[in-house]
Amino acid sequence: MKSLFQFAAVVALTVALASTSDCLAQSGRSTGIGVQVGSPTGVTVKFVRPARVDYDFLAAWDLDDFLFLAGHALWERRVDDGSGDVDLRMFYGPGVFIGLRDNRNDDVVVGFSGEFGASLWFDQFEIFLQLMPLFELAPETDFHLGGGIGFRFHIPRN
């Protein structure tokens, strides 16, 4: 399981760095890197694209030897009037995931997921709370509800 986690971390970091170079070159975009604590717990990367769909990726693990990667397309809308120092946003969007259950004879799990939540922005910092329904399609059909709280530091580019 340890080598699988290391492989997943390298893949997530490679994807983040490769995508970051494209995102940072564009005006008004930012890349957020942070952590999520909950079920699942993991490392998260978010690519913000003004007036477009944002992309969120999570490399996560659970305490019962479950490791997975998830990706979501997110639509955000501002909730507050924009007059204060804090920016409150709601977000939602569909996604997919792939995982490995080490405690069940190395089952590979694939399915669809969603993200629903709220985020508070303070300059370059984002604090978020989200729910993540997971619809497992293989090796069997199942439903799980996950979620967590987390933060990201965003690197803005003009």
Residue, then its C-alpha position, 0 to 999 in steps of 0.5 A: m500500500k505504501s508504494l501505491f500511495q507514493f505512486a499516486a502522490v507522484v502522479a498527482l504532483t506531476v499533473a499539478l505541475a504540468s497543468t500549473s505552467d499552462c494556468l499561470a501563463q493565462s491572465g486572471r487564473s490561479t492555481g490553489i494547492g492545499v489539503q482536505v481533512g475528512s472522509p477522504t483526507g488528502v491533497t487537493v489542487k484547484f485550477v480557477r479560470p474566471a468566467r469558466v468552469d474550475y477544475d478540482f483534483l484530490a489525491a486522497w486516502d482513508l484510514d482503512d487502506f483506501l486510496f483514490l484519485a478524484g477530479h471534478a468540474l466545478w461551477e462557482r457563484r458568489v453568495d455575498d455582495g462583494s463589499g467586504d474583505v471576505d468572498l463567500r462562494m457556493f460550488y457544485g459539479p460532476g466528477v469521476f474517481i478511481g481507487l484501490r481498496d487494499n483491505r479487499n484483495d486490492d479491488v480497483v474501484v471506479g465511479f462517478s462523483g459530485e462536489f457540493g459546498a461553500s468556500l470563503w476566500f481571504d485574498q489568496f487563501e480559500i477555506f472550503l467545506q464540501l460534500m462528495p457523493l460517490f457512486e461506485l460502478a465497479p467492481e460492484t454498484d454502491f453509494h458512499l457519502g464523503g466530504g471534508i473541510g480544507f484550505r488552499f493557497h492560491i497563486p494568482r497570475n496576471 
